[in-house]
Structures are given as structure tokens and as C-alpha cells.
Amino acid sequence: MVKKTTAKDGDHVVTMREVAKAAGVSIKTVSNVVNDYEFVSDATRAKVHKAIDELGYVINVSARNLRRGSTGIIALAIPDLQLSYFAQLSSLIITEAKKLGLRVIVEPTLYSREGELDALHGSQTAMVDGLIYSPLELGPDDAAEVEVDYPLVLIGERIFTDKVDHIATENVEGAKRATSYLLQTGCKRVAVVGVHPGEEVGSAALRFRGYREALEEAGVPFDPALVVPSIMWHRNDGVAAMNTLLDSGVRPDGVVALNDMLASGVMHSIQMHDLRIPEDISVIGFDNSDDSQYLSPALTSIAPGLEAVARLSVRALKNRIDGQPPLEGDSTDPIFRKVSSTLVVRSSPRTRGAGSVGAAAPVGRHRTAAVVSSSYVRTGMSAQPYGSRASTRAVGAHEVRGNAAHAVRPEFRAAMIGAFEQIQFGRLADVPQSPIQAPPPPPAGPPPPRRR
């Protein structure tokens, strides 16, 4: 690149993207011409050189030499670090990169088309070996923008192209699984919160499609009154969206929120309307964020497989940097991989009539770490001797120590005690779920000595 000075614009940096637009070709074609690669037709080469001459584009030789070397640094471009989904993804990518001896520069694009284009074509790209790129503002018509002259792995569902490596998640399948679970547990009117009206690609559109497919397969009529839009997916947006639905007089008995932040806001709104979760309204989120298990009640959510997204994207990028096929056993052609999702079942949906999904009724308010099937995960407290020091567990803002419950509302006390009774015999996921009963009275005899 070179600075081209004009009286009108002052200093202007001419980019390869501008050359491609002027020549009517892709950025990759411009790169091939600039680097004198073969298999470019004479006519195309002439068009590119003409655009280069007219715009005054000059190759930044030092930047190109730096790129052809190795810095040991990769870039990660994501929309927003404040969203738990992207924060968790960033952390996982940094961890995976470190295993391969790479450092990561994280560049938030802040929901800006200009920011996303700059992440692709800005001068900073010369200082890294490659880019993991997650756009939100670019769309299908911008597929040519990601055809850059350096290693790039695309993640997310905004752009689909066979020109670059792409790691995606099960948005349709995940939302379909969440909606089906609510229907199979007896919900008749399932709302969806977070839809982007008119959107045809991206996470919102794909998750909405999964919601529609689940209704259709279950023979449940689609009701537009149960579709709640929300352009942004933060907690306050979930509150506003659910307030709008409930204040309109529409009363769902289940909600699929298109991410966990929305679900958190949805749950707050439901409780502020003096309704109970899950007795009155069941809720399922999407993303299985770290905070979901600490909501009250704990949130059932779709886990999109971010660990696999991070592992595959970093490995593919590193292999491209090293001149290797993106993944083992693949050719050098661009790859497309879709990572499987799972449903992590906690306490926010009802469990009666679970049917073929096979979920058992949760006991208590929080459950962690018991895998039941490949399509969903039920969580349960890990097994500990009844009354042992290790059986201390945080439960929301309350705590259970051994066989004594402190500051726990009465309706949950029996459930917690019953849970610990079952824990004596193994994990909750491994034992039959029976009606919860109060524990037997303690044996007669003198009380144990008190400890200081």
C-alpha cells in the first residue's frame, strides 16, 4: 500500500480492496497478480495492472516480507467482548493458540461494518500471521471481502463461501432441540425471544428457523404473537422484550431465548410479573454461558460446542500458516466444519411428560456434571458422603452444609435434603428419580461432641 495525496482528499491509503473493486475482480485475484502467481489470464492481469496504475497502489514490500515470515501472532476479530459468548470464545481460542506457541491479538469490531472491513484489510494485518474472523455486520453479498491474501478462518453464520476455511455451529439444530424439549415437557405455547425481523442469514435467522421446524414437526401451529424481536442480545434487551410480550396480554408457557443473556433478562421479567419459573413459564437459553448455571433457577441451555470451535479454528489457521492442509486427512481445499451442539438440562423448564427426550426431573435448584446422552446433558450434584465436608454446595445465594440447610426457602428445603439423601448412593443421574421425602429422624443416643 502507498499513501496517495490529492488536493481533495489529502493523504489516502490505497488498499488492495479498492484495486479489486476498480478492476472488477476479487481481492484474491489482485493478490495473485501482485505476487506474480501463474494461472491468471492475460486479460485479468491487464485489468488489475490498469487499476493499480490509475489508483497509485504500490506494494508495501516490508509488510509483505514480514507476512511471508512468521511473527507467532494471530488476530481474532469478534463483535463484542462484553457478550459472554464472545468472551468465552476468545478465552478458549487464546488457550488453544498458546498450546501451539501462538499469541492472540483480540480486536473487537463493535457491531460496525467499517470495523469488520478494517479487521480484514487494515494495515495491522501485515503484523500478524493470520486471522480468525467472526463478522456480524457483513453478509452474503460480502463474501468476496474474506478472500484475502493471508491465512484466514471464518467462524459464525453471516457469510458462507467455499473460498476460505469455515467453522460453524449448529444454530438450526440447537434451537430445534430446545423448542422440541419444551414441547415434549408439556408446553403448548412456546415463545421465541431475540428474532431479527427480515434477517435471512446469521445466528438469529438460523435459530428462528430451528424454532419453526420444531413446531412444524410437532404439529403445533405457528403463532406470530409468540415471536418477540430484539435486535441486540444483552440482558436488558431480554427484560424489555419479555415485558413487551407479557404486558400485551400474551401468556406463553415456555420461552426459547436465542442466547443466555436474553434468557437471563426474560427470567427477570417473568419473576417481576409475579410468575414462577418453571411452574408457570419454562425457559431455555442458548450458548450455555458460564453464568447460566448460577441463575435462579439454573438455566437450561444449548451448548454450541465452543471448545471444538476454538480447537478446530486455531488448528486450521496454524496449519495454513505452516503451508499444511487445514485439518488432518484433508486436501488443501478450503474446509467447512459444523460443530455439534448439546442441550444442558438444569432447572428452568418443567419436566412432566418429557417423553422421548428422556430428561429426568431435576432435584433441588442447581445441578452440575452428569452426561446422559449425546443429544443433551442433564446436570447433577457430584456424589459425596451425606453430611461430609465435601458435600458443601453453593445453591444460589444460599448454602447447604452436610445435612443442615441455612437460609433456604421452605419449598426448596425438602428438595435439597432429598437430593443429599440420594447422593449417598451415587449420582442423581444414575439413580431412579422418586418422590422426595423428608430424611428419617436421627438415631437415638447422645449428640456428637461439638467442635470448636
N, C-alpha and C positions, 0 to 999 in steps of 0.2 A: 504493500500500500504506500501511497505518497500523498502528501498534502498538496492539493491543487488550489491555488489562490485566484480568486476572481473578485472584481470590484463589487459585485453584487453580494456574494456570499461570504467573502473573507476566506479564512482558512477552512478547507473542507477535505476530509479524508475520504478518498475514493475507495470503495470496497469491492471485493470480488462479487458480491451480490449485485451491485449496481452494474457491473460489467455483464453479468449473466442476463439481467433484465434488458439491457440495451441490445444485446446480441440475440435475445430470444432463445436462450439455451439454459440448461441447468447450471448450478454452481459447480457441480462435479465436472461438467464438461469444460468449464473455464479452467478449473484446476488442472485437468488433463492437458489442456493446451499450454497453460503456463509452464507446466512441468515437462512439456515436450514428450508426453506419452504417445505411443502409437495407437492405431485403431480409431483415430479421429479423422473424419473425412476432410479433404482439402477445402470443401465449401464451408464446412462448420468452422474449421481452423481460421479461414479468412474472415468470417463474420466476427469471431472473437477478437482477432487482432485489430480489426477495424474499430470495434467498440473500445478496446484498450487504448488505441491511439487517440480516439475522439475524447475520451474521458480523462486521459492523462494518468491512467493507472500504471504504477510501477511496482514490481515485486519487492517486498521487503526481504532482502536476501538474508539478513541476520536472523530475522524471525523464522524464515523457512529453514535455515540451518539449525536453529535451536529446536524446532519441531522435529526435524529429522534425527536429532539426537534424543536424549532422554532426560527429563527433569525429575522423574519419580513422583510427579504431582499430577493428579487428575482433578477435574472440576465436576461439581454436582449442581445443576440448576433446577431449583424447585420453586413453587409459587410462594410458600409461606411457612416459616419456621414456627409460627405460633399455633398452627394446627397440629394436633398430636400425631396425626397420620404422617405428616411430612417430617416432624421432629423425630419420630421413631424410625422412619425410613432412613433419614440422614445418619442417625446413630448407628444403625445396622450396616450401612454402606461404609462408614468410616471404619467400623470394626473389621469388616471383610477386607477392605483395602489394606489395612495395617497388616493383616496376615500375609499379604502378597508384597509387602515392602513399599506400599504406596501411601502418599499423603493426599488428603482431600481438601480442596477449597470449595466451600459451600456458598453459592450465590443465589439468594432469594430474588426472584423476578417480580414479586409483589403484584401479582394479577395484572401485569402490564404487558401489552403486546410489544411495545418498544423494548422492555426489559428482556423479554424472551428472545427477540431478534438480536439484541446486543450480546446475549449469552452465546448465541451461535456464531456471530460474525464480528464481534468486537475485537479489539487488539489484544485483549487478555488471553484469547485462545492460543496465541503464539507462545504463551508461557506455561502451557500445560500439555501433557501427553495425550489427553483425550477427555471426553465429556460424557457424563450420564445426564440425560436431559428429560425433564418431566414438564411439558407445557400444559397450560390451561387455556390461554387466550388464542393460540394458534389453532387452526382447524384443518379439515381435509384439503381445502384449497391451498394450504401452505406446505404441502408435502415436499415440494422442491427445496424448501428452506433448509431441511435437515440433511440434504445431500452435500455435505461439507467435505473439505479435503483433509480431514484428520479423523482419527477413530472416534466414533460416537455410538452410544447405545441409547435407544429411545425407551422410556418407560411411561406407562399411562395409556389412556384410551382416546386421546384427542386426535392423533394422527396415525393413520395406518398406511404403510408403504413397504414395498418389498425391496427398497433400495438401501435400508440400514437395518442393523440388528435391533430387535424389539422384544422386550419382556413385558407381558401384560398380566392382568389378574382376572379372576372370574367374577366380573360385575353382574352379568346377567344371571349366571348360575347361583351366585351368592344371594342375591335379592330374591330369586325364585325360591331358594331353600328357606329363607327367613319367612317369607309370606306363607309358604306351604305349611311350615311348622305351626304358625298361628292358626291357620285354618284347621289343621288336624287336632289342635288342642281345644277346639270348640268355638273359636271366634267366627262371627258371621259378617261383621262389618269392619274390615281392616283398612285403615287409612295409611297413606304414604306421605311422608313429610320430607321436603327438600327437592322437589321436582323443578327442573328448569324448563319452563314452557317454550315450546318450539325447538328445543335442542334435539339434534339427531345423533350426535356423537358425544363421547365423553362419559364420565362415570355416572352422572345424573341420568342421562338418557338410557344408558345400558341397564342401570339398576331399576329404573322405571319399567323398562321392557321386561325384566325378570319378574317384577310385581304383577304386571299384566298377564304374563304367561302362566303364573301360578293360579291366578283367579280363573283363567280360561280352562286350565286342566282340571280344576276342582269343580267346574260348573257354576261358579259364583259370578253373578252379573257385575260388570264394571260400573261403578258409581262415581261420576266426576266430582260429586260433592265431597268425596273422601280423598281427593288429590289436593295436597297443600303445597304450593310452590314456596321456594325460598332460594334466592339467588346465592346468598352466602350461607356457609355451613358452620357458623360458630354457635356457641351455647345460647346467646341472647336471640339469635335467629330462630332457634328451636322453640324458645319461650314464646316469641311473637307469633310464630306460625301456629302453634298449638292453641294459643289464646284466641287467635282468629277463628280457628275451627270450632272450639267449644263455645265461644261467645256467639257464634252464628246459630247455635241450637243443634248442630250436628253432633251426634254422640257415637263415636266408634267404640268397639270393644277390643280393638287391637290396633297397634301402630307399628309400621316399619319405618324407621328413620334412616335416611340414606347415609348418615355417619354417626359416630358415637357422640360427637359434640352436640349435634341436633337432638339426639336421643336424650342427652342429659337435660337440655332445655325443655324438651317435651315432658319428661318426667316431672320437672319442677312445676310446669304449668298444670299438669294433671293434679298434683298434690295441692296446689294453690286453689284449685276448683273443688276442694274437699272430696276428691275421688281417690280411690285406692288402686295401687299397683301391686299385684296383678288382678285383684278381685274384680275391679270394675273395668280396667283397661290394661291389657298386656302390651309390653313394649319390647321391641328388638332393634338393636342398632347395627352398625356396620363399621368394621375396621378393628374391633377388639382392642381398643386402645388400653394403655396401662391403667387408666383411671376407671375403666368400666367396671372392674370387679369391686371397687370401693364405693360405688353409688349405693343408694338405699331405696329399694332393694338392688342387689347386684344385677348389672345389666347383661342380659343375653345378647350376644353379638356375633357377627360373621367375622372370622379371622381370615384376612385375604392372603396370608402367606408371605408377609413382608420379608421374613428371613430368607426365603427362597428367592424373592425378587432381588434382594441385596446381593446374595451369593452369586446368582447367575449373571446379573448385570456387571458386577465387578470382574468376574472371571472372564466374561466375553470381552470386556473392554481391555483387560490386561493382555489377553491373547491377541487381540487386534493390534495393540501397541507393539507386541513382540513379533508381528508378522505371521501368527499362527491362526488356524481355523478358530472361530469364536468359542465353540464348545467341543469337547471330545467326541470323536466319531462323526463330526460334521464336515462338510466341504467348506470352502472359503466363501460360499454364497451367504448373503445375509440370512439370519435366522429369525424365526418368530416362535416364542415360547409363552404359553399361558400357565400360570401357577395356580394350583388347586386351592380352593377355599374350604373352610370348615365352619360349622355352627357351634359356638361355645355356649352351652346352656347353663344359665345361672337362675336367678330367682324372679326376673321381671316379667315372664309370661306365665299364664296359668298352665297347668299340666294335665287337667282332666281330658280324657278322650284323646290322648296323644297318638293313638293309632300306630300306623306303620313307621312313623319316625322313631318311635321306641324310647322316648325320653321318660325317665322316672321322675316322680315328684321330688323337687328339692326339699331338703330339710334344713331349717334354720335360714339365715339371711345371706350367708356367704359360703361359697364352695369353691375349692380350688383343686385342680390337677388330677382328674381321673378320666382317661380316654375310653370312650365307649365304642365308637365306630369311626370309619374313615370319612363319613359324611358330616358328623357332628361330634362335639366333645361335651360331655357332662362333667361338671366340676364338683369336687367333694373335699372335705377336710381330710388331710392325711391322717393315717391311723396312729394313735398314741394311746398309751395306757390311761384308763379312766382315772382322773384325779392327778395325773403326773404333772411335773413342772412343764414338760414339753407340750402338754395339751393346752397351754395358754394360747388363745387366739383372739386377735382383734376382730370385733364384729361392729362395723360402722363406727359410731362414736362410743360404743360400749365395749365391754370386755367380759370374757368368760374365763375363769381360772379354776381348773380342776372341776369339782362338782358344785361350785358356787357361782351364781350369776349375779353380777353387780350392775346396778343402774340399767336394767333391761326391762323394756315394757312388758307387762304381764302376758300379752298374747304371744310373745316370742320366747318367753322363759321355758315353757314346756317343750317347745320345739328344739331349743338348744340342748336341754337336758337329755331329751330323747336321742338327739344326734350323738351326744357323747356316749350314751349307753350303747348305741350301735357301733361306735368306733372301737369299743373293746374287742369286737370280733372281726375287725377288718375294715377296709374302706367302704364308704357308703355305696359306691358304685358296684361293689362286689357282693352285697347282701340284699335280700329281699326288702322292698320298701313296705313297711307295715304301719298301721296307725300308731301315732306317737302316744306313748303313755308316760305317766309320771314314774320316776325311778322308785324302786322298793325302799321301804324305810331302812335306815342304817341298823346294823346288828346291835343287839343289847350288849351292854358292857360299859366299862369306864371309858370316858373320852380319851383320845390320844393326848400325850403330853404336848403342851404348847411350846413352839419355838420362839426364841427371841429374835 
